[in-house]
């Protein structure tokens, strides 16, 4: 079945242009596509491979070396001049979210290395993607170290594998394309910055365009080959335009005036580092080649800035990406010589299939509206007034960890047995996974050398001799916030301080790659405001809009937290929970509220729990401390959540002891 044609995709002009520019100049650094589910992100990316020119590849080379300029250190080489070659289409290699590191970068045969002293390297997905496209769907769900590996290879054009003193390097020049749904969690800003271009996509709100999308999709499913044939001529014409732009690219000049505009724009948006300037320059050159120009113009810089800068403006994970069109135009004008006004925004230059005008009602690129905050449901009881209090500026929070050693997903919070980290021992012989332990393998093979007939140098190693390292690293946890939103919490500035502290802990959870959930209780019931997710942005949005009012159903809050943990233990059994209970300890809703709360606390036995005490003022009842005792939890006053506060307290105690 033929893939969906590239030119048959309706709308999404920014994504269309970004993919084309990355194909013209892979040095741009790839494209990150952000958007809600069902917006044809993957469909357009997969269709791109059919537009790329065919490649000449050396026969038998697993790394797709170009016969005109083979890699001098190719593991399958060296390839002689004029080596036999064949022509094939460019590849689209898909990297699954659950791929292991060896599957991505390749693996070394330890048995042959020890027995024969030879390097037997089995290429991974990076080698398969050389001179083609590497596509990662849901890149935000990929482990950070794998994303770092991909981006390093894309930036350097090479991949290196090192195992037990053996090193192999090969060419890995590819166009990296990642797609993600922001609702499922963000990439860290450091990783976002490594992608060259970023595009926000959303489904059209225009009925006519939606009708056309459905019509074309149904036609494709009814007759894939016939549908593809109908757009074959358009795809072929677009492929020729891309090939022509690739040939023109080396001749495009980047004058000093354009460089000054790029520097002015990047400085105006206060982006960190110099990568933004470099990527914007490369994108402007690629856009000039796409438009058929020999020199970069103001319009090329404008288009490049819209694609290269929005994701680089984020200062923390709660910031929304995007740039201001007015600020962009002002920066371009500030860098423009007085006698050269430059082309206007409407001058889009030539080039078929590039960037069609936005549909009526759509937002212009780079000026996406901020998402509307969803109203939070009330408690349904009508008891007590409701009001919403904002948060203050976040701070660096104390690090709370789950007790013991787990075996969860790789993260940065609690101790765990992982596939990375420091080696603390050797896995049992029955375990055949992880990094080989060289010394243990040699010890296992040594007693059998005579029986195996060893007569020369080298160690005779069998598969059963292989031993694998036991490593201890850090895991990510489920941090479940259980927040008291009753009327007593809304007094004076208490709720502002609570929200600030919880947001600071959310930021810490984001940095440590935790899952987060939010339970709130007020009135006479508790509510799961946010099911466990890796999207701390969603948790922050729910917390900011959290109203307060009514009585304090502490027992119901604890029962709901216990229920959420039971369900999550079935869905994700390896991820250990950490409960952060935010309360002043009062229980005022229903009969026997205190007794029921103490009974409900027993359901959280064995769960690492932090009781964040929100009680303030001179006259304190100490109910939160009593609750912490019933839970077997750590009691932390609200004022001691900040890391600096803890450090000051330690210094003060040390001074008194001295």
N, C-alpha and C positions, 0 to 999 in steps of 0.2 A: 504494500500500500504506500503510495507516494505521500510525502509530508505535506502539510498545509502550506500553500504558497505564501511567500512573504508579502507580496503586493495585494493579497486578498484580505489581509488584516485591516479592519476598519478603525480609523482614528489613531490615537497615540502618536502624534507627530514627533514629540520630544524623544520618545523611546526609539522610534524609527531612525531619527537622525543620529542619536547617540550610538546605536549599533553600527550604523554605516561608518561613522567617523572612526570608531575603534577598529573596524575592519580595514579601513584605509591606512591607519597608523596604529599598529598594536602597541607602540611605545606610549600611547595615551594612558594605558594602565587598566583597561577594562571598564565594565559598566556594572553598577549596582542598581537593580530595578526594585523599587519599593512600591508596594501597592496592595490593596485588599484582594481577597481571594476571588477567583473567577473573572479576572480582567485580561486574560489571554497573554500574560507575561511569558509563560513557558512556550506557548504556541509561536510567538514571534521570534523568540530566541532560537528555537529548533529550526525554524524556517530560514534563518540567516545562513546556515551552513551551505545551502544550495546556491547561494549567490557568490560564494568565494571562488576565485580562479582555481583550476586544477593545479596539482603540484607534480614536479619531477622528483622522484625518490629513488635513491640507490637501492638496487635489488638486494634483498636479504637484510637490510638495515632495520633493526627494530626501533630506531630513533628517528626515522624519516629524514635522513641527511639529504641535503640538496647536492646533486652530482656536480653542479657548477661551483659550489663552495662548501664542501663537506666539513664537518666538525673535526679538527685535527686530533682531538682527544676522545673521539667517539668510542665507547666501549666495544662496539662492533667493528671498529676500524683498526688501523688507518685505511681509508678508502683511496685507491689510486686515482690519478687523473683519468677521466674518461671511463670511469667504472660503469658497468651496465646499469641501466635505470629504467624505470617504468613511470607512467603517468597515472595519477589517481585523484579522485576528488578530495577536497579538504575534509578533515574529520571533525565531527562534533562529539566530544567525549563527555559523558555525564558522570559526575562524582556523587554517589549516594551519600546521604547524611550520616549513615552508620558505618562508613568505610573506615577500616583500620589504617594506621599510619603506613605500614608496609605496603598496603594496597595502593596508597597514593604515591609514595616516593619510590617504591620498589624494595626488594629484599635481597640479602646476600645468603648464599648457601654456606653455612658454617662448617658442614661436614667436609666439603671439598676444600675449603680454605685451610682446615687443620690437616687433612690427609694428604692433599696434593699441592698445597701452597698456591692454588690458583684462585682467582676472583671470579666466581660464578654469580653474576648479577641478573636478577629477574626484574625487568622494567615494570614500573607502575603506571598509574594513570597520567602522571606528568609527562612521561616519555611518549605515551600514546597520543597526547594532545599537542606534541611539538609541531609547530607550523600549522596549527588548526585552532579550534575553539574548545575551551574547557568550561563546561556549564555546571554550576552548583545551584540546585534548587533548594530553597529554604536555607540559604547560607548562614542565617542568623542562628540556626540550630546546630551548626557544625562546631566541633570543639575549637576553642581559640587557637590552640597550638597548630591545628591543621590549617586554619585560615591564615595564620602567620606563615606557614610553609608555602601555601599557594601564592600568597602575595609576594613573598620573597622571590620565589621562582619567576613570577610574572615580571617583577621589577628588574631582576638580574639577568633573566634569559637563560638561567642554568639551574639545575637541581643537583644537590649533593647528598649522597647517602654515606653515612659513617657508622660502621658497626664493628666493635671489638678491634679497633686499630686498622680496619680495612676501609678504604675510601674510594668511592666511585662518583664521577661527575659527568653529566651529559647536558646537551642543549635542551632547553624547555622554553621555547618562544611560542606563546599562544595568546589568544585573546580571552581574558578571563571575564566571564559574565555570571553574576550572581543575582538571584531573585529572592525576595523575602516579603513576608507579611508583617508589618510593624506591630500588629496586634499580638503576635506570638513572641515579641521581645526584640530589642534593638541589638545591633552590633556595638561593641565598645567604640568610642570616638577614635581611639588609636587605630582600630581596624578600618573604620569608615574612611579615614584619611588616606588609607593605602589604595582604595579604589579610585581610579582616575575620574570617572563621571558617575553621577547619580541622577536617576530620573524617578519622579513620582508619577504613578499612573492610577487612574480611577475610572470606574465605569461611567459611561456617558449618561447624562440625565435627559438627553434628547430622545423622544420616542422614535423618531424616524431613524436615527442612527442605531438604536437598539434593535429595531425591526430588521435592519439590514444585516446586523451581526448574526441574528438568529437565522435569517434566510440563508446566508452563506454557509453557516455551520451545518444546517440541515442538508443543504445541497452537497457539501463535502462528504458527509456521512453516508448519503445515498449513493454517491458515485465518486469515490476519491480520485480515481485516475482521470475521469472526465473533467472533474472540477479543476484538478491541477493543470490539465492540458489547456483549459480556458484561460489560465493566467500565465502559461509558460512563456509567451512572448513578452509580457510585462516584466517577469522575473529575469528573462535573458537580457532585456534592455538595461535593467537596473544593474545586473552583474557586469555588463560592459562599461557602464558609467563608473562603477567602483574600480574596475581594473584600470580605466583611464586615469582616475584620480590617484591610484597607487603609482602609476608611471610618472605623473606630474609632481608628486609630493617632494622628491629630492630637489626640484628646481624652484620651489616656492621660497620666497625671501621674507624674512621677518625683520622689518626695518626698526630703527631705534624708536621712532614715534610709537609704533605698536607695542614695543617692549615697555615703554614708559606708561602707556595706557594700562597694560596688564599689571604693572607694579602699583600704579595708582589705585586700581580697582581692588587688588588684594589687600593693600594697606587700608583702604577705606572700610573694608569689611572685617578688618582686624583678625584675619586668619592666622593660625599659628604656623611657624616654619616657612620654608621656601617651596615645599612640594606643590602648593596651590599655584604659585607663579609658573613653575615648570610645566605642570599639567595644562594650565590654561594656555600657555604658549604653544605646546604641541597640538592641543585641540584647535586653536586658531589656525595653525598651519594646515591641519587636515581639512578644516572647513573651507579654507581658501582653495585647496586642491579640489575639493568636492564641487565648489562653485566654478571651477575652471579658471581661477585667477593665479597669476604668478607672484603676487605679493599680498601679504596680510593687510586687511583694511579694518576700520573701526567696527564694521558689522561682524567680521569674523571674531574679534575680541568680545563683542557683546554676546554672541551666541555661545562662545566658549565659556564665558563667565557664568552664564545661566546653567550650564551643565556641570561645571567643575567646582563651583563654590558653595552651593546650598548646604551640602552635608559637612562642610569644613567649618561652618560657623557655630556648631554646637559646642558649648562650654561644659555642659554636664548632661547626663542622660535624659533629663526632663525637658531639655530645650527642643523645640520643633525645628526641623531643617527648613531652609528657605532663604531667599534674599529679597530685598526691596528693589522693585524696578526703578523707583525714583532715586534711590541711593546709587544704583548702578549707572543711571544716565548722568547723574551729577559727577560721579567719579570719571566717567569718560569725557565729559566736558572739561573738567579740571585739567586733564592731561592733554587735551586737544590744543594744538597750536592755534593762535588767534586767527590766522588767515586760512584755516582748513576746518570748516565745520563738520566735515565727514558725512557719510551717508546716514539717512534717518533710519529709524527702526523698521520702516516698511520696505527698505531695500534688502531683499533676501537673497539676491544673487541668483545665477542660473543653477541648473542641476536638477535632472528629473528624479522623481521619487524621493526627494529629500525631506523637506519640512513643509507639508501643506498647511494652509491656514487653519487655526483652531475653529472647531465647530461653534455655532452660535450658542451662547450661554456658558461656554467653557472658560475657565480662568486662564490667563496668559501664563507661559512658563515662568517658574520661579516666584509666582505670586499666588501660591495656593492659600486658600482661606484656612484659618485655624480651626481645628475640629471643634464642633459644638459640644460643650460639656453636658452630659446627660443628667437630667434632674434625678435626684435620689428619692426613692419612695419614703413616705412617712412611716411612722410606727403603727398607723392604723387605729390607734386608741383614742386620739384626740386629747390625751392627757398632757398638759403642760405646753407652753409655747415652744416653737421651733425657731432656731436661728443658725446661720452658718458663719463660722469664723475662719478666716484665712490663716496661713502659716507664715512664719518668719524665715530668716535666712538659715540654710542648713549648715551643719558643722560636721567635723570629723568625729564619728561616733566610736564608742568602745566596741571592741570585737568580742562577741559572745559566741562560744563554740559548743557543739554537742559533745557530751561526755563519751569517753571510750574511743574505739577505732572502728570505723565503718568500711564498707565496700561499695560506696555509691559512685555516682558520676563525678568525673574530674571537676574540681572547682578550687576554691581558695579559702575555705572556712575551717572545716574540722579534719582531724587526722583520719586517714583511710588507707587501705591497701589499694593501690592503683597501678597502672601500667607505666607511670612516670614517677620521678622522685628519687630519693636515695635508696640504695640497695641495703636491705636489712637482713637478707637471708636467701635461701634457695627454696623454690617451690617443690612440693612433692613430685616424685617421678611421674605420677599419673597426670599432672597438669602439663599440657602441651601448648601453652599460650604465653605471650609476652616476649621480653627481650632475653636472648640466650645468656646464660651465666658461663663464661669461658672457663674459669678455674674449676667449677663444679663439673662441667662437661668433661674436661681432661681427666679429672679424678675418677669419674665414672668409667671412662674408656681405658685408662691405664692398666688395670688388672687383666684385661683381655687381649693385650697386644700379642703375646706368644701364641695363644690359642687361635688367633686370627691370622697367624702366619706373617706377621710383620717382619720384614727383612731389610728395609732401608729407612731413609729419613721420612719424617712425616708420621702423624698419628692416625691409626686406623679407627675411624669413628663410625658408629652405626646410629641409626635413628633413635634407638632405645637409650643411647648414652646422653642424648641432649638433656640438659637441665636449664631451667629458666629462673631468672632472678625474681625474688620477692621484694617488691618496692613499696615504700611508704611515701605517700604524698598528701594532698588535700582533696577533699570532696566538697561538692555543693550540697546544701541542705534545703529542706522545705522550711521556710520561716513563715509561720502562721501568726499574724497579728490579730489579737482579740481585744478590741478597743471599746471601752465604756463611753458611750455617747449620750449618757443621761443628762438631766438638767444640772446635777451637781458639777459635772465636768465643764459646763458652759459658763461657770461663774468667772467674772473678771477676765483675766488674760490666761486662765489655765488652759483652755482648749487651744489657743494659739501656741502655747509652749508644747503641748502634747503633740500637735500636728507637726511642729518643727522637729521634735525629737524623732517621731516616727518616720518622717521624710528623710531625716539623716540616716536612720537605720535602713530605710529602703535603698538609699544611695549606696550604703555599704553592702547590702545584699546584691545589688546590681554589679558592683565591682568584684564580688566573690562568686558570681555566677550561680546564685541561689534561685530556687523557685519561691514565690511569695503568694500568700493568700490573705484575705481580710475578712474577719468576722466582726460585726458590730452588734451591740445590744443596748436597748433603751426602751422605755415604755413598759411593756410586759412581754417582750419577745426578743429573740436574736435573729440576725440575718447574715447569710453568707454574701457579703457585698461583692466579693471577687473570688471565684474559685481559684485554686492553685494554678499559677501560670509563671512563665519566665518573664512576662512583660511587667516590669516594675513601673513603667510609665502608666499603665492602666491602673495599678494600685495607687499611684500618686494622684491621678485624676479623681478616683473615687474618694480618696481621703480628703482632698481639697474641698470637695462638694459635700462632705459629711455634715448633716445637721445635728444639732443637739437638742435635748428636751425630754421631759418625762421622768419616770422613776428608773431604778437601777435593777434590772433582772439579771443579776450576776450568775445565778444558777443556770439560766437559759443560755447565757453566753458560753459558760464552760461546757454545757452539754452539746452545744452546736460545734464548738471547737473539737470535742472528742469525736463527734460524728464525722466531721471533715477528715480528721486524721485516720479514722477507720477506713473510709472510702479511698483515701489517697494511698494507704498501705497496700491496698489491692491493686491499684493502678500503677504505682511506682514503688515496689517493695524495697528497692535498694536505697532509696533516698530517705535519710533519717530526718525526723522533724525537730524543729526548735520553736517553741511557743513563746511569744512575747505578749504577756497579758498586761494591758494598759488600764489601770483602775486606781481608785482611791480606797478600794476594799469594801465600800458600802454595798449592802444588799437590801433594797427597800421595796421590791416588787413581789406581791403575793404573800400568802401565809407561810410562816416558818421560812422566810427568805434566807436567813443566815444558816439554818440547819441544812436546807436543801443545797446551798452553795458549798458547804463543807462536804456533803455527800457527793456532789458532782465533781469536786476536786479529786476524789479518788479515782475517777475515770482517766485522769491524766497521769496516774502513777507510772513511773518509769520513763516518762517523757521529759527531756530537758526543757525546763520552763524558766523564764525570766519574768518576775513581777515588777513592772515599772510603776512605782508608787507616785501617784499624782497629787497626793495630799499636800497642801501648803498652809501657810499661816503659823502663828505661834501655838495655838491650841490644836494638837493633832491627836487623833484617836489610835493611830498605829494599826488600823484594820488590815491594811495591805501587807504589813509585816506578818501578821497572824495568818493571813491567807497563804503567804509564801511558805510558812511553816507547814500548813496542811498539805500543800502541793509538793513539798520537798524541793522548792524552787529557790533561786537566787533572788534576793530582794535588792532592788536598785532604785533609789530615789530619782525622781525625774531630773534633778539638778546634776546627777552624776552620770548621765548617759554620755556626755561629751568626753572624748578621750583626754582633752586638756584638763578637765576637772578631775579626772581620776589621777592623772600624773601629779597635779598640784596636791591632792590629798595624800598621795604616797610620799611626796617630798616633805609635807608637813609632819606626817607621822614619823618619818625617819629623823627629822630634826628634833622632835620631842624625845625620841628614844636616845638620841645622842646627848 
